Amino acid sequence: MNTLPKHPNIVVTNPIHPEVLARLEAVGRVTINRASEPWTPEELHARMADAHAMMGFMTDCVDALLLAHARQLRIIACALKGFDNYDIDACTRAGVWVSIVPDLLTAPTAELALGLAIALARNIRPGDTLVRSGQFKGWRPCLYGTGLAGATVAVLGLGQVGQAIIHRLAGFGCARIVGVDPANAMAEVDVLPLTEALAQADFIFLAAPLTASSLRLINAETLRHCRPGTFMINVGRGSVVDEDALADALEQGVLAGYAADVFACEDWGLTGRPLQVCERLRLSDKTLLTPHLGSAVHAVRLAIEHRAADNLIAALQGKTPPDAVNQPEIALPEHVLR
């Protein structure tokens, strides 16, 4: 791979904090998207033509086509944890490092998951609407809901976020907490098969990454195992559920409510993904939907951007990025290959 120029070109696909931008500008020439809307694929391809480094976000899809437009690229430093929108194998073959931020999103995402569960089951959304309507005249026997105390809770995905949710549930007096994960275990909980967990749970938290085995894992068939009155909360990935089947389950009373911070339309790496959130979920009075706020905490976002910058700068300095998820096939100089 060619030697880097004195001032390498860095592409940043979303607005970032001025502190982080200043760090990047100290080591290279920065092209940044200052708008809240992502560049089109054509715009991104054009900007990547002479890029040596990219700071990527969830709105990006990196595949072989993009890499073909980025022949000088050394590193994609992702300011995120879940990297299913990035083709790691293609990056590895192209000699491009990929790094993530593996831990900083965990606590705020787990906090939001519990907030969504309480808000959904305690009718916070309709209660707020009632007060704002001007019809509220004081307490009335209405909007009775369900609490976490005494409930059976299932957590699908026992990675960092799933474990953080379970740790936070410890203070709510749940009767039982069970986990679903073929690859991970946790001493504090019983790990059950998916259908058994769904059949027993009052609350189901989805905290699984998007993989081939988790794609639409919650579907019409698996939802039949839920008992009426169950609440489901998704802070993992939108496409872990079949959103149409979930809307059916809400309409049929199979589920009492669904709260989500993630949606299938965000899963850019999937062919044929929907372009917007399922309309029936948006219109349902049994849903509580937030615009991917899991890591939307000022201090956390700043720390995530700084960590991504650490990885990016390390790669430009010829070092291994601390949070690399691959080992690129870096081409050897021609004289070595002889």
N, C-alpha and C positions, 0 to 999 in steps of 0.2 A: 504494500500500500504506500502511496506517495507520502512524502514528508509534509506535515501540516505547514501552511503559511504562518507568518508571524502573527497575523490577526485573522484567525479562522472565522468562518461565517457560521453564525448561530441563528437558528429559526425557533421562535417561541410562538406557539399556535393560539395562545389565549393571553389575556391581560394578566400581568403578575405585579407583585408589590414592588415599589420603587427600590427598596433595599436589594431585592434579588436581581432586578434589572441592572442595577449599578454593578453588582458582582460580575454579571455576565459581560457587561460592556467593558470591564477591566481586562478581560481576556480575549475578546473578539468583537467582531462587527455583528450587531444584533438586528434581526428583522423580526418585528413583533406584531401580532394581531392585537390591536388595541380595542377592537369591538367585542361585544358580548356574543355575537353570532360567529360560528366557525367559518373559516374559509371554505369555499367549494373545493372538491377534489382537484379541479383544474388549477385553481389559484394556489393550492398547496403544492402541487407538482411543480409549478413554475418557480415557486420560492425555494424548493428543495434542490433545484438544479445545481447550485454551487454551494450547498450547505455541507458543513463538516460536523455539525451537531444540531440536534433538535430536542427541545423540551416539549413533550407531548402530554395531552390531556385526554379525558374520556371522550371528547367530541371527535377524536382522530381515529382513523382506521389505517393502519400500516400493513400493507401487503406487498406482494412481489411487484405490482404495478407501480406503487409509489417508490419502492427501492430502485426500480429501473430508471427513475428520474433523478436519483440521488446517488450518483456514482462516487462522490467524495465523502459520503457520510461515514462517520466513525461511531457515533453514539446516539441513541434515542433515550433520553432521560425522562421517564414517565413520572408525572406528578400525580400518581394514583397508586392504588394497591392491586385492584383486579385488572389484569392485562389481557383479557380475552379478545379485545379489539386489535391486538397486535400479533402478527404472524411471527412467532419467535423463531421457528425453523427457517423461514425465509430470511430473517435478519441474520441468523447465524451463518447461513450459506453465503450471504452477501458481505460477511466480515464486519457486521455492525453490532456493537454492544447494545443490550437493552437492560435498563435498570428500572426499578420501581421504588416506591416508598412503602415498606412492608408493615409498619406498625403504628404510625401516627394517626391513622384514621379509626383505629379500633375503638377507643373510649368514646369519642363523640357519636359514632354510629350506634354503639350499644345504648348510650343514653337516649338517642332519638327513638330507638326501637321500643324502649319501655314507655317513653312519652306517647308514642303512637298507640300502643296497646291500651294505656289508661284512657287516652282521649277517645278512642274508638268504643271501648266497652262501657265507659261512663257517659257517653252521649254528649261530649263537649261541643262537637260541631252543631248539632241541633239545639243544644242549650244556648250557645252563643247567638244563633239565629233568632231564637225566641226572645231573648233579652233585647236584641237590636231592633226587633219588629215593633217595639213599643207596647206589646200586648202583655208583658210580664208585670203583674201587680203584687208580687210576693210569692212565697212558697205555695206550690200546689202539688198534689200527688201525681207527678208525671215524670217521664224520662228516667224511670228506674233502669239501672244498668247492672253490670257485673264487675266484680273486683278480682284482683289477682289473689287476695287472701283466700286460702282454702281451695284454690284451683289446681288442676293438673296442667302442667305446661310442657310442651314438646319443643325442642330446639333442633331444627334441621341444619346441620353443619356445625361441627365442633372445632373449627379453626379458631383463630384469634377472636373474631367478632362473636362467634357463637359462645365461646367460653366467657367472654366479657359480659354478654347478656346474662348468662347463668350466674356469674358472680354477683351481678346487680340484683337479680331476682331473689337472692338469699335473704334480703331484708323485707320481703313483701309477704311472708307467711304462706307461700304456696304449699299445698298439700304434698305435691310430688313434682319433680322435674325430671324429664327423660330426654335423652339425646338420640339423634339419628345421624349416623355417619359410618360408612364402611371402612374408613381409613384412620379415624381418630377416636380416642377414648378419653374419658374424664372420670377421675375417681369419685367425684361427687354425684354422678348421675348414672342411672341405668341406661345402657344403649340398647334400643329396640329396633326391630325392622320397621320400615316406614309405615306399613299398613297398621301395625299394632299401635304405633305411637299416635297416628291420626285417629284411631278408634277410641283412644283413651283421653285425648287432650281437650281441654277447654280453650286453651290458647296455643297457637302454633306459630313459632317464630322461624322465618326462613332467613338463614344467614350463610347459605351455600354459595360458592363461586359458580360461575357458568362454565361447565365442562360438557363433554359429549354425554356423560352419564347423568348429568343433572338437568340437561335441556328438557324443558316441559315435564319435569318429574312430577309436578303437581298438575294433574290432568283430569279429564272426566272420570277415568277409571279409579285413580287414587282418591279423588275427592269423594267418591261414594263411601269410603270408609270413615269419613268424618261424621260425628254425631251432630244432630241439630243443636244450634246454639254456640257453635265453635267460632272463635275469632282467629283470623290469620293475619300475620304482620310480616311484610317482606322488606328487608333491608339488604338482601344479598344481591341478586340480579333479576331483572324483570322477566327474562326468558326461562327462569327456573319454573315459572308457572305458565300454563296455557291460559291467557287472559280471557278468551272467549268461554272456555269451560268454567273458569272462575266466575264470570258474570252469570252463567247459567246456574251455578251453585248458589249464588246470592239470590237470584230470582226465585229459585225453587225452595229456598229455606234450608238448604243443606248447610250453608254457612250463615252465621248471624252478622258477620261483618268482615271487611277486608281493608287493611291499611297498607299503603305502599309508599316507599320513597324511591323505588326503582321500577323501570318499565321496559317492556320489550323493544320499544322504539329507540332506546338508547344503545342497544346491542349491535353496534355498527358492523361488527365482524360477521354477522349472520346474513346469509343470502335471503332475500325476501322478508326482511324485518318490516313490521308496520311503521308507518311514517308519523303516527301520533298515538297517544294513549287511547286504548280501547274506549269507544264512545259510551258503551253501556256501563263501564266502570265509572266514567266521569259523571254520568247522569244519575247513578244509583245513590239513594239516600242511606245505603249501608256501607259506603266506602269513605275512607279518609285518605287523601292523596297529597303528598308533599313533593316539591320539585328537586329531588335528590339533594337533600339537606344534610345527609349523614356526616360530612366533614365540614359543613358550613359554619365553622367557628373561626373568628378572625385569627386568633393565635395559632390555631391548628393549621389553617391554610398557609399562613406565613411559614410555619415550620416545615410543611410539606414542600413548598417551593424552594426553601433553602436546602432541603435534603436532596431534591432533584438537581439543584445547582451543584451541590457537592459531587454527585455522581458524574454530571456532565463535565465539570472542570477536571475531575480526576482522569477521565478518558482522554481529554484533550492534552493532558500532561503525560500521556503514555502509561498511566497507571490503570489497574483494574478498578472499575467502579465498585464502591463498597456494597451496593445493593444490586449487583448484576444478576440476571436470571438466566444468562446464557454464557457460552464460551465461544466467541466468534471464530470462524475459520479464516484467520487473517492470512492473506497471501504473503508468501516469502519473497524477498527481493530476487530478481532474475538470476543474479550471480550465485545465490545459494541453491537455486533449483538445478543448476547445471551438474 
